[in-house]
Each structure stands twice: as structure tokens, then as C-alpha cells.
Amino acid sequence: MHGKKINILLLILFIVPMFSFGSRGSGISFDEGSKSFDSTKCYGYKYFKNKGITFDSTSNLSLYNELYTWLGVPYVYGGRSKSGTDCSGFAGAIYKAIYTVNLPGGAQNIYNVLKPVKKNELKEGDLVFFKINSYSISHVGIYLANNKFIHATSWGKSITVSDLSEPYYQRYYFSAGRYEKKSDQANNNNSK
């Protein structure tokens, strides 16, 4: 009898967690009742939180989950994949995966297809642009929250999270942009 109790206890210890946590990777969703943020739905929650990102019910968890899978990808000029990428290749790959948008190659070309956004109006997913040792745009990153952005850096040799208030990025910051769907652009043009 004692052995049966232990077996039942062990069975409970292994099966209950499977039902409690098994849905973690099954999709991104919020508790429909409260619309509160559930950190278990964000695979890189601890990493991004340690980088100074705060989350709430409006956070795009699909974006953060995709970004988390790119951490540590090496910098490769002209690259656009997880075997190696540069800044514009990284931005393009994320936009294709998350927003189903095909961005052109090159930071300057990407900037040219976006709607300019003021720095104090940045939203998660907007793109931030820099002129580093150049008269033209030479670097792009993806804005997250709390002044933080993620980008592929040649000097950092991989994808990393940085802060727009760091002196280096303040010095070279140029502008920001937001992608608008063609129908949104047409509506804006018609309203002028």
C-alpha cells in the first residue's frame, strides 16, 4: 500500500506540471479576462527585463519572442539570416517574420520607405537610424521600449540591446521611421 501512494504522488508530480505549463509554446495570448501581461508567454522575458524593458498588455510578445531567437547571431556584412546578419538584414528579417513586410536592403533604403517619427513619439517596432562616420544613414535598429533598441553591430560582433541615451548613440542618432501599409499611406495622401 505504501508503494502505491508513492507511485501516485510521483505521477501527480510529473503530470500536473505538464498540464499547467504545456501551453507555453503554443502561441502568444493574454488572459482574456484581465488583459494582463503573462511573462511565461515571452521566452526572453528575463533577458529583456534585465536590459531595462518593461512589458504590459500592449507589448508585442511575438516580436520579443522572435528577437530572442536572434540573440548571439554574429555580425556578417550583407547577411540576412541567423547564420549571420548586418543591421539592415536583421531589421528586414524581423519585419518579414513579424509584420509580413518586405523591407529593401540597406539602412538608407529602408528609411526612404518609412514615415518619419519624432524621437519622443517612438513606439515598439519603429526603426531608429544613425549616421555613424558618414553623411548618409549607415545604421538601423528596432525600437523596443524605455529608450532601448535592438540591433546588429559590427563593433559588438552580434545582436545586442542598446540605449538611445548612451552618448555614442545620442551623437550619431539621425531619425526614426514607422512602416505604414499602402492603404494607410493612400488614406493619408487623400486627406491632405
C-alpha positions, 0 to 999 in steps of 0.5 A: 500500500505504501508503494502505491501512494508513492507511485501516485504522488510521483505521477501527480508530480510529473503530470500536473506540471505538464498540464499547467505549463504545456501551453507555453509554446503554443502561441502568444495570448493574454488572459482574456479576462484581465488583459494582463501581461503573462511573462511565461508567454515571452521566452526572453522575458528575463533577458529583456527585463534585465536590459531595462524593458518593461512589458504590459498588455500592449507589448508585442510578445511575438516580436520579443519572442522572435528577437530572442531567437536572434540573440548571439547571431554574429555580425556578417556584412550583407547577411540576412539570416541567423547564420549571420546578419548586418543591421539592415538584414536583421531589421528586414528579417524581423519585419518579414517574420513579424509584420509580413513586410518586405523591407529593401536592403540597406539602412538608407533604403529602408528609411526612404520607405518609412514615415518619419517619427519624432524621437519622443513619439517612438513606439515598439517596432519603429526603426531608429537610424544613425549616421555613424562616420558618414553623411548618409544613414549607415545604421538601423535598429528596432525600437523596443521600449524605455529608450532601448533598441535592438540591433546588429553591430559590427563593433559588438560582433552580434545582436545586442540591446542598446540605449538611445541615451548612451552618448555614442548613440545620442551623437550619431542618432539621425531619425526614426521611421514607422512602416505604414501599409499602402492603404494607410499611406493612400488614406493619408495622401487623400486627406491632405 
